[in-house]
Amino acid sequence: MSKANSSETKSPRFTCEQCGITFSTNDEKEEHIKLEHSEHKPPSGVA
Ligand SMILES: [Zn+2]
């Protein structure tokens, strides 16, 4: 494998460490994690 060093990062990308999806804002990443990777769900059986 070859590692490519891309130092030119104008726009910061927030990558979900759990699935690898990249987001343009940290808010989107946090929201995605809450929606897709919510391990601790609230004790409410209302779906
Ligand atoms: Zn994810």
mmCIF file of the protein (N, C-alpha, C, O) and its ligand, coordinates in Angstrom:
data_MODEL
# 
_entry.id   MODEL 
# 
loop_
_entity.id 
_entity.type 
_entity.pdbx_number_of_molecules 
1 polymer     1 
2 non-polymer 1 
# 
_entity_poly.entity_id                      1 
_entity_poly.type                           'polypeptide(L)' 
_entity_poly.nstd_linkage                   no 
_entity_poly.nstd_monomer                   no 
_entity_poly.pdbx_seq_one_letter_code       MSKANSSETKSPRFTCEQCGITFSTNDEKEEHIKLEHSEHKPPSGVA 
_entity_poly.pdbx_seq_one_letter_code_can   MSKANSSETKSPRFTCEQCGITFSTNDEKEEHIKLEHSEHKPPSGVA 
_entity_poly.pdbx_strand_id                 A 
# 
loop_
_entity_poly_seq.entity_id 
_entity_poly_seq.num 
_entity_poly_seq.mon_id 
_entity_poly_seq.hetero 
1 1  MET n 
1 2  SER n 
1 3  LYS n 
1 4  ALA n 
1 5  ASN n 
1 6  SER n 
1 7  SER n 
1 8  GLU n 
1 9  THR n 
1 10 LYS n 
1 11 SER n 
1 12 PRO n 
1 13 ARG n 
1 14 PHE n 
1 15 THR n 
1 16 CYS n 
1 17 GLU n 
1 18 GLN n 
1 19 CYS n 
1 20 GLY n 
1 21 ILE n 
1 22 THR n 
1 23 PHE n 
1 24 SER n 
1 25 THR n 
1 26 ASN n 
1 27 ASP n 
1 28 GLU n 
1 29 LYS n 
1 30 GLU n 
1 31 GLU n 
1 32 HIS n 
1 33 ILE n 
1 34 LYS n 
1 35 LEU n 
1 36 GLU n 
1 37 HIS n 
1 38 SER n 
1 39 GLU n 
1 40 HIS n 
1 41 LYS n 
1 42 PRO n 
1 43 PRO n 
1 44 SER n 
1 45 GLY n 
1 46 VAL n 
1 47 ALA n 
# 
loop_
_struct_asym.id 
_struct_asym.entity_id 
A 1 
B 2 
# 
loop_
_chem_comp.id 
_chem_comp.type 
_chem_comp.mon_nstd_flag 
ALA 'L-peptide linking' y 
ARG 'L-peptide linking' y 
ASN 'L-peptide linking' y 
ASP 'L-peptide linking' y 
CYS 'L-peptide linking' y 
GLN 'L-peptide linking' y 
GLU 'L-peptide linking' y 
GLY 'peptide linking'   y 
HIS 'L-peptide linking' y 
ILE 'L-peptide linking' y 
LEU 'L-peptide linking' y 
LYS 'L-peptide linking' y 
MET 'L-peptide linking' y 
PHE 'L-peptide linking' y 
PRO 'L-peptide linking' y 
SER 'L-peptide linking' y 
THR 'L-peptide linking' y 
VAL 'L-peptide linking' y 
ZN  non-polymer         . 
# 
_pdbx_entity_nonpoly.entity_id   2 
_pdbx_entity_nonpoly.name        ? 
_pdbx_entity_nonpoly.comp_id     ZN 
# 
_pdbx_nonpoly_scheme.asym_id         B 
_pdbx_nonpoly_scheme.entity_id       2 
_pdbx_nonpoly_scheme.mon_id          ZN 
_pdbx_nonpoly_scheme.ndb_seq_num     1 
_pdbx_nonpoly_scheme.pdb_seq_num     101 
_pdbx_nonpoly_scheme.auth_seq_num    101 
_pdbx_nonpoly_scheme.pdb_mon_id      ZN 
_pdbx_nonpoly_scheme.auth_mon_id     ZN 
_pdbx_nonpoly_scheme.pdb_strand_id   A 
_pdbx_nonpoly_scheme.pdb_ins_code    . 
# 
loop_
_atom_site.group_PDB 
_atom_site.id 
_atom_site.type_symbol 
_atom_site.label_atom_id 
_atom_site.label_alt_id 
_atom_site.label_comp_id 
_atom_site.label_asym_id 
_atom_site.label_entity_id 
_atom_site.label_seq_id 
_atom_site.pdbx_PDB_ins_code 
_atom_site.Cartn_x 
_atom_site.Cartn_y 
_atom_site.Cartn_z 
_atom_site.occupancy 
_atom_site.B_iso_or_equiv 
_atom_site.pdbx_formal_charge 
_atom_site.auth_seq_id 
_atom_site.auth_comp_id 
_atom_site.auth_asym_id 
_atom_site.auth_atom_id 
_atom_site.pdbx_PDB_model_num 
ATOM   1   N  N  . MET A 1 1  ? 0.831   -1.199 0.000  1.00 0.00 ? 1   MET A N  1 
ATOM   2   C  CA . MET A 1 1  ? 0.000   0.000  0.000  1.00 0.00 ? 1   MET A CA 1 
ATOM   3   C  C  . MET A 1 1  ? 0.875   1.263  0.000  1.00 0.00 ? 1   MET A C  1 
ATOM   4   O  O  . MET A 1 1  ? 1.948   1.278  0.603  1.00 0.00 ? 1   MET A O  1 
ATOM   5   N  N  . SER A 1 2  ? 0.424   2.287  -0.659 1.00 0.00 ? 2   SER A N  1 
ATOM   6   C  CA . SER A 1 2  ? 1.149   3.546  -0.694 1.00 0.00 ? 2   SER A CA 1 
ATOM   7   C  C  . SER A 1 2  ? 0.343   4.631  -0.005 1.00 0.00 ? 2   SER A C  1 
ATOM   8   O  O  . SER A 1 2  ? -0.843  4.829  -0.271 1.00 0.00 ? 2   SER A O  1 
ATOM   9   N  N  . LYS A 1 3  ? 1.026   5.320  0.885  1.00 0.00 ? 3   LYS A N  1 
ATOM   10  C  CA . LYS A 1 3  ? 0.334   6.376  1.602  1.00 0.00 ? 3   LYS A CA 1 
ATOM   11  C  C  . LYS A 1 3  ? 0.519   7.715  0.878  1.00 0.00 ? 3   LYS A C  1 
ATOM   12  O  O  . LYS A 1 3  ? 1.639   8.143  0.598  1.00 0.00 ? 3   LYS A O  1 
ATOM   13  N  N  . ALA A 1 4  ? -0.591  8.346  0.590  1.00 0.00 ? 4   ALA A N  1 
ATOM   14  C  CA . ALA A 1 4  ? -0.535  9.636  -0.079 1.00 0.00 ? 4   ALA A CA 1 
ATOM   15  C  C  . ALA A 1 4  ? -0.717  10.756 0.926  1.00 0.00 ? 4   ALA A C  1 
ATOM   16  O  O  . ALA A 1 4  ? -1.730  10.840 1.621  1.00 0.00 ? 4   ALA A O  1 
ATOM   17  N  N  . ASN A 1 5  ? 0.277   11.604 0.984  1.00 0.00 ? 5   ASN A N  1 
ATOM   18  C  CA . ASN A 1 5  ? 0.186   12.722 1.917  1.00 0.00 ? 5   ASN A CA 1 
ATOM   19  C  C  . ASN A 1 5  ? -0.402  13.950 1.234  1.00 0.00 ? 5   ASN A C  1 
ATOM   20  O  O  . ASN A 1 5  ? 0.258   14.615 0.435  1.00 0.00 ? 5   ASN A O  1 
ATOM   21  N  N  . SER A 1 6  ? -1.624  14.228 1.559  1.00 0.00 ? 6   SER A N  1 
ATOM   22  C  CA . SER A 1 6  ? -2.258  15.415 0.990  1.00 0.00 ? 6   SER A CA 1 
ATOM   23  C  C  . SER A 1 6  ? -2.309  16.510 2.047  1.00 0.00 ? 6   SER A C  1 
ATOM   24  O  O  . SER A 1 6  ? -3.180  16.517 2.917  1.00 0.00 ? 6   SER A O  1 
ATOM   25  N  N  . SER A 1 7  ? -1.380  17.413 1.956  1.00 0.00 ? 7   SER A N  1 
ATOM   26  C  CA . SER A 1 7  ? -1.295  18.457 2.976  1.00 0.00 ? 7   SER A CA 1 
ATOM   27  C  C  . SER A 1 7  ? -2.185  19.639 2.617  1.00 0.00 ? 7   SER A C  1 
ATOM   28  O  O  . SER A 1 7  ? -2.431  20.512 3.449  1.00 0.00 ? 7   SER A O  1 
ATOM   29  N  N  . GLU A 1 8  ? -2.668  19.667 1.381  1.00 0.00 ? 8   GLU A N  1 
ATOM   30  C  CA . GLU A 1 8  ? -3.509  20.784 0.978  1.00 0.00 ? 8   GLU A CA 1 
ATOM   31  C  C  . GLU A 1 8  ? -4.957  20.519 1.368  1.00 0.00 ? 8   GLU A C  1 
ATOM   32  O  O  . GLU A 1 8  ? -5.731  19.927 0.615  1.00 0.00 ? 8   GLU A O  1 
ATOM   33  N  N  . THR A 1 9  ? -5.291  20.971 2.556  1.00 0.00 ? 9   THR A N  1 
ATOM   34  C  CA . THR A 1 9  ? -6.663  20.778 3.024  1.00 0.00 ? 9   THR A CA 1 
ATOM   35  C  C  . THR A 1 9  ? -7.271  22.134 3.335  1.00 0.00 ? 9   THR A C  1 
ATOM   36  O  O  . THR A 1 9  ? -7.123  22.664 4.436  1.00 0.00 ? 9   THR A O  1 
ATOM   37  N  N  . LYS A 1 10 ? -7.941  22.670 2.366  1.00 0.00 ? 10  LYS A N  1 
ATOM   38  C  CA . LYS A 1 10 ? -8.556  23.983 2.571  1.00 0.00 ? 10  LYS A CA 1 
ATOM   39  C  C  . LYS A 1 10 ? -9.797  23.866 3.453  1.00 0.00 ? 10  LYS A C  1 
ATOM   40  O  O  . LYS A 1 10 ? -9.961  24.598 4.429  1.00 0.00 ? 10  LYS A O  1 
ATOM   41  N  N  . SER A 1 11 ? -10.668 22.924 3.082  1.00 0.00 ? 11  SER A N  1 
ATOM   42  C  CA . SER A 1 11 ? -11.872 22.732 3.872  1.00 0.00 ? 11  SER A CA 1 
ATOM   43  C  C  . SER A 1 11 ? -11.709 21.523 4.777  1.00 0.00 ? 11  SER A C  1 
ATOM   44  O  O  . SER A 1 11 ? -11.475 20.414 4.298  1.00 0.00 ? 11  SER A O  1 
ATOM   45  N  N  . PRO A 1 12 ? -11.830 21.729 6.072  1.00 0.00 ? 12  PRO A N  1 
ATOM   46  C  CA . PRO A 1 12 ? -11.696 20.639 7.031  1.00 0.00 ? 12  PRO A CA 1 
ATOM   47  C  C  . PRO A 1 12 ? -12.802 19.614 6.868  1.00 0.00 ? 12  PRO A C  1 
ATOM   48  O  O  . PRO A 1 12 ? -13.979 19.956 6.753  1.00 0.00 ? 12  PRO A O  1 
ATOM   49  N  N  . ARG A 1 13 ? -12.406 18.368 6.860  1.00 0.00 ? 13  ARG A N  1 
ATOM   50  C  CA . ARG A 1 13 ? -13.418 17.323 6.705  1.00 0.00 ? 13  ARG A CA 1 
ATOM   51  C  C  . ARG A 1 13 ? -13.523 16.519 7.990  1.00 0.00 ? 13  ARG A C  1 
ATOM   52  O  O  . ARG A 1 13 ? -12.522 16.171 8.616  1.00 0.00 ? 13  ARG A O  1 
ATOM   53  N  N  . PHE A 1 14 ? -14.727 16.242 8.353  1.00 0.00 ? 14  PHE A N  1 
ATOM   54  C  CA . PHE A 1 14 ? -14.970 15.476 9.565  1.00 0.00 ? 14  PHE A CA 1 
ATOM   55  C  C  . PHE A 1 14 ? -15.380 14.072 9.176  1.00 0.00 ? 14  PHE A C  1 
ATOM   56  O  O  . PHE A 1 14 ? -16.444 13.858 8.595  1.00 0.00 ? 14  PHE A O  1 
ATOM   57  N  N  . THR A 1 15 ? -14.531 13.125 9.500  1.00 0.00 ? 15  THR A N  1 
ATOM   58  C  CA . THR A 1 15 ? -14.783 11.757 9.090  1.00 0.00 ? 15  THR A CA 1 
ATOM   59  C  C  . THR A 1 15 ? -15.359 10.946 10.238 1.00 0.00 ? 15  THR A C  1 
ATOM   60  O  O  . THR A 1 15 ? -14.847 10.983 11.357 1.00 0.00 ? 15  THR A O  1 
ATOM   61  N  N  . CYS A 1 16 ? -16.422 10.217 9.951  1.00 0.00 ? 16  CYS A N  1 
ATOM   62  C  CA . CYS A 1 16 ? -16.991 9.326  10.948 1.00 0.00 ? 16  CYS A CA 1 
ATOM   63  C  C  . CYS A 1 16 ? -16.064 8.132  11.109 1.00 0.00 ? 16  CYS A C  1 
ATOM   64  O  O  . CYS A 1 16 ? -15.844 7.373  10.165 1.00 0.00 ? 16  CYS A O  1 
ATOM   65  N  N  . GLU A 1 17 ? -15.527 7.972  12.302 1.00 0.00 ? 17  GLU A N  1 
ATOM   66  C  CA . GLU A 1 17 ? -14.557 6.910  12.526 1.00 0.00 ? 17  GLU A CA 1 
ATOM   67  C  C  . GLU A 1 17 ? -15.208 5.544  12.543 1.00 0.00 ? 17  GLU A C  1 
ATOM   68  O  O  . GLU A 1 17 ? -14.525 4.521  12.569 1.00 0.00 ? 17  GLU A O  1 
ATOM   69  N  N  . GLN A 1 18 ? -16.534 5.529  12.527 1.00 0.00 ? 18  GLN A N  1 
ATOM   70  C  CA . GLN A 1 18 ? -17.229 4.254  12.641 1.00 0.00 ? 18  GLN A CA 1 
ATOM   71  C  C  . GLN A 1 18 ? -17.588 3.689  11.278 1.00 0.00 ? 18  GLN A C  1 
ATOM   72  O  O  . GLN A 1 18 ? -17.702 2.472  11.135 1.00 0.00 ? 18  GLN A O  1 
ATOM   73  N  N  . CYS A 1 19 ? -17.769 4.532  10.277 1.00 0.00 ? 19  CYS A N  1 
ATOM   74  C  CA . CYS A 1 19 ? -18.108 4.026  8.957  1.00 0.00 ? 19  CYS A CA 1 
ATOM   75  C  C  . CYS A 1 19 ? -17.307 4.697  7.853  1.00 0.00 ? 19  CYS A C  1 
ATOM   76  O  O  . CYS A 1 19 ? -17.318 4.242  6.709  1.00 0.00 ? 19  CYS A O  1 
ATOM   77  N  N  . GLY A 1 20 ? -16.610 5.778  8.192  1.00 0.00 ? 20  GLY A N  1 
ATOM   78  C  CA . GLY A 1 20 ? -15.705 6.381  7.228  1.00 0.00 ? 20  GLY A CA 1 
ATOM   79  C  C  . GLY A 1 20 ? -16.338 7.449  6.367  1.00 0.00 ? 20  GLY A C  1 
ATOM   80  O  O  . GLY A 1 20 ? -15.694 7.964  5.453  1.00 0.00 ? 20  GLY A O  1 
ATOM   81  N  N  . ILE A 1 21 ? -17.570 7.791  6.633  1.00 0.00 ? 21  ILE A N  1 
ATOM   82  C  CA . ILE A 1 21 ? -18.230 8.834  5.862  1.00 0.00 ? 21  ILE A CA 1 
ATOM   83  C  C  . ILE A 1 21 ? -17.680 10.201 6.271  1.00 0.00 ? 21  ILE A C  1 
ATOM   84  O  O  . ILE A 1 21 ? -17.473 10.480 7.452  1.00 0.00 ? 21  ILE A O  1 
ATOM   85  N  N  . THR A 1 22 ? -17.449 11.042 5.264  1.00 0.00 ? 22  THR A N  1 
ATOM   86  C  CA . THR A 1 22 ? -16.903 12.359 5.552  1.00 0.00 ? 22  THR A CA 1 
ATOM   87  C  C  . THR A 1 22 ? -17.991 13.425 5.503  1.00 0.00 ? 22  THR A C  1 
ATOM   88  O  O  . THR A 1 22 ? -18.904 13.374 4.680  1.00 0.00 ? 22  THR A O  1 
ATOM   89  N  N  . PHE A 1 23 ? -17.864 14.394 6.414  1.00 0.00 ? 23  PHE A N  1 
ATOM   90  C  CA . PHE A 1 23 ? -18.827 15.484 6.469  1.00 0.00 ? 23  PHE A CA 1 
ATOM   91  C  C  . PHE A 1 23 ? -18.090 16.817 6.408  1.00 0.00 ? 23  PHE A C  1 
ATOM   92  O  O  . PHE A 1 23 ? -16.923 16.920 6.786  1.00 0.00 ? 23  PHE A O  1 
ATOM   93  N  N  . SER A 1 24 ? -18.798 17.831 5.925  1.00 0.00 ? 24  SER A N  1 
ATOM   94  C  CA . SER A 1 24 ? -18.169 19.143 5.787  1.00 0.00 ? 24  SER A CA 1 
ATOM   95  C  C  . SER A 1 24 ? -18.194 19.902 7.099  1.00 0.00 ? 24  SER A C  1 
ATOM   96  O  O  . SER A 1 24 ? -17.387 20.805 7.322  1.00 0.00 ? 24  SER A O  1 
ATOM   97  N  N  . THR A 1 25 ? -19.114 19.534 7.958  1.00 0.00 ? 25  THR A N  1 
ATOM   98  C  CA . THR A 1 25 ? -19.187 20.208 9.249  1.00 0.00 ? 25  THR A CA 1 
ATOM   99  C  C  . THR A 1 25 ? -19.227 19.173 10.368 1.00 0.00 ? 25  THR A C  1 
ATOM   100 O  O  . THR A 1 25 ? -19.691 18.047 10.186 1.00 0.00 ? 25  THR A O  1 
ATOM   101 N  N  . ASN A 1 26 ? -18.730 19.585 11.526 1.00 0.00 ? 26  ASN A N  1 
ATOM   102 C  CA . ASN A 1 26 ? -18.721 18.674 12.673 1.00 0.00 ? 26  ASN A CA 1 
ATOM   103 C  C  . ASN A 1 26 ? -20.144 18.383 13.135 1.00 0.00 ? 26  ASN A C  1 
ATOM   104 O  O  . ASN A 1 26 ? -20.437 17.298 13.638 1.00 0.00 ? 26  ASN A O  1 
ATOM   105 N  N  . ASP A 1 27 ? -21.017 19.359 12.960 1.00 0.00 ? 27  ASP A N  1 
ATOM   106 C  CA . ASP A 1 27 ? -22.407 19.164 13.352 1.00 0.00 ? 27  ASP A CA 1 
ATOM   107 C  C  . ASP A 1 27 ? -23.040 18.019 12.575 1.00 0.00 ? 27  ASP A C  1 
ATOM   108 O  O  . ASP A 1 27 ? -23.766 17.196 13.133 1.00 0.00 ? 27  ASP A O  1 
ATOM   109 N  N  . GLU A 1 28 ? -22.753 17.980 11.285 1.00 0.00 ? 28  GLU A N  1 
ATOM   110 C  CA . GLU A 1 28 ? -23.322 16.916 10.449 1.00 0.00 ? 28  GLU A CA 1 
ATOM   111 C  C  . GLU A 1 28 ? -22.797 15.557 10.899 1.00 0.00 ? 28  GLU A C  1 
ATOM   112 O  O  . GLU A 1 28 ? -23.536 14.573 10.940 1.00 0.00 ? 28  GLU A O  1 
ATOM   113 N  N  . LYS A 1 29 ? -21.515 15.519 11.235 1.00 0.00 ? 29  LYS A N  1 
ATOM   114 C  CA . LYS A 1 29 ? -20.924 14.268 11.676 1.00 0.00 ? 29  LYS A CA 1 
ATOM   115 C  C  . LYS A 1 29 ? -21.556 13.816 12.993 1.00 0.00 ? 29  LYS A C  1 
ATOM   116 O  O  . LYS A 1 29 ? -21.921 12.651 13.151 1.00 0.00 ? 29  LYS A O  1 
ATOM   117 N  N  . GLU A 1 30 ? -21.676 14.745 13.925 1.00 0.00 ? 30  GLU A N  1 
ATOM   118 C  CA . GLU A 1 30 ? -22.268 14.413 15.218 1.00 0.00 ? 30  GLU A CA 1 
ATOM   119 C  C  . GLU A 1 30 ? -23.706 13.936 15.033 1.00 0.00 ? 30  GLU A C  1 
ATOM   120 O  O  . GLU A 1 30 ? -24.138 12.968 15.659 1.00 0.00 ? 30  GLU A O  1 
ATOM   121 N  N  . GLU A 1 31 ? -24.431 14.625 14.170 1.00 0.00 ? 31  GLU A N  1 
ATOM   122 C  CA . GLU A 1 31 ? -25.814 14.241 13.914 1.00 0.00 ? 31  GLU A CA 1 
ATOM   123 C  C  . GLU A 1 31 ? -25.865 12.848 13.297 1.00 0.00 ? 31  GLU A C  1 
ATOM   124 O  O  . GLU A 1 31 ? -26.712 12.032 13.660 1.00 0.00 ? 31  GLU A O  1 
ATOM   125 N  N  . HIS A 1 32 ? -24.969 12.586 12.379 1.00 0.00 ? 32  HIS A N  1 
ATOM   126 C  CA . HIS A 1 32 ? -24.918 11.275 11.727 1.00 0.00 ? 32  HIS A CA 1 
ATOM   127 C  C  . HIS A 1 32 ? -24.618 10.187 12.749 1.00 0.00 ? 32  HIS A C  1 
ATOM   128 O  O  . HIS A 1 32 ? -25.237 9.123  12.733 1.00 0.00 ? 32  HIS A O  1 
ATOM   129 N  N  . ILE A 1 33 ? -23.676 10.454 13.625 1.00 0.00 ? 33  ILE A N  1 
ATOM   130 C  CA . ILE A 1 33 ? -23.310 9.475  14.643 1.00 0.00 ? 33  ILE A CA 1 
ATOM   131 C  C  . ILE A 1 33 ? -24.487 9.197  15.565 1.00 0.00 ? 33  ILE A C  1 
ATOM   132 O  O  . ILE A 1 33 ? -24.744 8.057  15.951 1.00 0.00 ? 33  ILE A O  1 
ATOM   133 N  N  . LYS A 1 34 ? -25.189 10.259 15.906 1.00 0.00 ? 34  LYS A N  1 
ATOM   134 C  CA . LYS A 1 34 ? -26.340 10.087 16.793 1.00 0.00 ? 34  LYS A CA 1 
ATOM   135 C  C  . LYS A 1 34 ? -27.430 9.266  16.111 1.00 0.00 ? 34  LYS A C  1 
ATOM   136 O  O  . LYS A 1 34 ? -28.112 8.459  16.743 1.00 0.00 ? 34  LYS A O  1 
ATOM   137 N  N  . LEU A 1 35 ? -27.576 9.493  14.805 1.00 0.00 ? 35  LEU A N  1 
ATOM   138 C  CA . LEU A 1 35 ? -28.648 8.817  14.086 1.00 0.00 ? 35  LEU A CA 1 
ATOM   139 C  C  . LEU A 1 35 ? -28.261 7.389  13.704 1.00 0.00 ? 35  LEU A C  1 
ATOM   140 O  O  . LEU A 1 35 ? -29.061 6.461  13.824 1.00 0.00 ? 35  LEU A O  1 
ATOM   141 N  N  . GLU A 1 36 ? -27.021 7.231  13.242 1.00 0.00 ? 36  GLU A N  1 
ATOM   142 C  CA . GLU A 1 36 ? -26.628 5.945  12.681 1.00 0.00 ? 36  GLU A CA 1 
ATOM   143 C  C  . GLU A 1 36 ? -25.915 5.054  13.696 1.00 0.00 ? 36  GLU A C  1 
ATOM   144 O  O  . GLU A 1 36 ? -25.984 3.828  13.616 1.00 0.00 ? 36  GLU A O  1 
ATOM   145 N  N  . HIS A 1 37 ? -25.237 5.680  14.644 1.00 0.00 ? 37  HIS A N  1 
ATOM   146 C  CA . HIS A 1 37 ? -24.431 4.896  15.575 1.00 0.00 ? 37  HIS A CA 1 
ATOM   147 C  C  . HIS A 1 37 ? -24.843 5.148  17.015 1.00 0.00 ? 37  HIS A C  1 
ATOM   148 O  O  . HIS A 1 37 ? -23.997 5.228  17.906 1.00 0.00 ? 37  HIS A O  1 
ATOM   149 N  N  . SER A 1 38 ? -26.122 5.271  17.238 1.00 0.00 ? 38  SER A N  1 
ATOM   150 C  CA . SER A 1 38 ? -26.595 5.533  18.588 1.00 0.00 ? 38  SER A CA 1 
ATOM   151 C  C  . SER A 1 38 ? -26.678 4.219  19.354 1.00 0.00 ? 38  SER A C  1 
ATOM   152 O  O  . SER A 1 38 ? -27.641 3.464  19.229 1.00 0.00 ? 38  SER A O  1 
ATOM   153 N  N  . GLU A 1 39 ? -25.626 3.964  20.162 1.00 0.00 ? 39  GLU A N  1 
ATOM   154 C  CA . GLU A 1 39 ? -25.600 2.707  20.910 1.00 0.00 ? 39  GLU A CA 1 
ATOM   155 C  C  . GLU A 1 39 ? -26.489 2.797  22.141 1.00 0.00 ? 39  GLU A C  1 
ATOM   156 O  O  . GLU A 1 39 ? -27.246 1.884  22.470 1.00 0.00 ? 39  GLU A O  1 
ATOM   157 N  N  . HIS A 1 40 ? -26.363 3.941  22.804 1.00 0.00 ? 40  HIS A N  1 
ATOM   158 C  CA . HIS A 1 40 ? -27.182 4.112  23.995 1.00 0.00 ? 40  HIS A CA 1 
ATOM   159 C  C  . HIS A 1 40 ? -28.452 4.877  23.654 1.00 0.00 ? 40  HIS A C  1 
ATOM   160 O  O  . HIS A 1 40 ? -28.472 6.107  23.613 1.00 0.00 ? 40  HIS A O  1 
ATOM   161 N  N  . LYS A 1 41 ? -29.482 4.132  23.417 1.00 0.00 ? 41  LYS A N  1 
ATOM   162 C  CA . LYS A 1 41 ? -30.754 4.778  23.089 1.00 0.00 ? 41  LYS A CA 1 
ATOM   163 C  C  . LYS A 1 41 ? -31.534 5.046  24.369 1.00 0.00 ? 41  LYS A C  1 
ATOM   164 O  O  . LYS A 1 41 ? -31.392 4.321  25.353 1.00 0.00 ? 41  LYS A O  1 
ATOM   165 N  N  . PRO A 1 42 ? -32.343 6.073  24.350 1.00 0.00 ? 42  PRO A N  1 
ATOM   166 C  CA . PRO A 1 42 ? -33.166 6.387  25.513 1.00 0.00 ? 42  PRO A CA 1 
ATOM   167 C  C  . PRO A 1 42 ? -34.197 5.289  25.748 1.00 0.00 ? 42  PRO A C  1 
ATOM   168 O  O  . PRO A 1 42 ? -34.740 4.727  24.796 1.00 0.00 ? 42  PRO A O  1 
ATOM   169 N  N  . PRO A 1 43 ? -34.466 4.985  27.014 1.00 0.00 ? 43  PRO A N  1 
ATOM   170 C  CA . PRO A 1 43 ? -35.402 3.920  27.370 1.00 0.00 ? 43  PRO A CA 1 
ATOM   171 C  C  . PRO A 1 43 ? -36.832 4.249  26.997 1.00 0.00 ? 43  PRO A C  1 
ATOM   172 O  O  . PRO A 1 43 ? -37.716 4.334  27.849 1.00 0.00 ? 43  PRO A O  1 
ATOM   173 N  N  . SER A 1 44 ? -37.037 4.433  25.698 1.00 0.00 ? 44  SER A N  1 
ATOM   174 C  CA . SER A 1 44 ? -38.403 4.734  25.276 1.00 0.00 ? 44  SER A CA 1 
ATOM   175 C  C  . SER A 1 44 ? -38.760 3.826  24.092 1.00 0.00 ? 44  SER A C  1 
ATOM   176 O  O  . SER A 1 44 ? -38.105 3.859  23.051 1.00 0.00 ? 44  SER A O  1 
ATOM   177 N  N  . GLY A 1 45 ? -39.783 3.038  24.266 1.00 0.00 ? 45  GLY A N  1 
ATOM   178 C  CA . GLY A 1 45 ? -40.164 2.087  23.223 1.00 0.00 ? 45  GLY A CA 1 
ATOM   179 C  C  . GLY A 1 45 ? -41.085 2.686  22.202 1.00 0.00 ? 45  GLY A C  1 
ATOM   180 O  O  . GLY A 1 45 ? -41.870 1.982  21.567 1.00 0.00 ? 45  GLY A O  1 
ATOM   181 N  N  . VAL A 1 46 ? -40.995 3.979  22.042 1.00 0.00 ? 46  VAL A N  1 
ATOM   182 C  CA . VAL A 1 46 ? -41.861 4.645  21.074 1.00 0.00 ? 46  VAL A CA 1 
ATOM   183 C  C  . VAL A 1 46 ? -41.133 4.762  19.746 1.00 0.00 ? 46  VAL A C  1 
ATOM   184 O  O  . VAL A 1 46 ? -40.198 5.551  19.610 1.00 0.00 ? 46  VAL A O  1 
ATOM   185 N  N  . ALA A 1 47 ? -41.553 3.994  18.792 1.00 0.00 ? 47  ALA A N  1 
ATOM   186 C  CA . ALA A 1 47 ? -40.912 4.031  17.483 1.00 0.00 ? 47  ALA A CA 1 
ATOM   187 C  C  . ALA A 1 47 ? -41.818 4.701  16.473 1.00 0.00 ? 47  ALA A C  1 
ATOM   188 O  O  . ALA A 1 47 ? -41.452 4.828  15.304 1.00 0.00 ? 47  ALA A O  1 
HETATM 189 ZN ZN . ZN  B 2 .  ? -20.915 6.711  10.602 1.00 0.00 2 101 ZN  A ZN 1 
# 
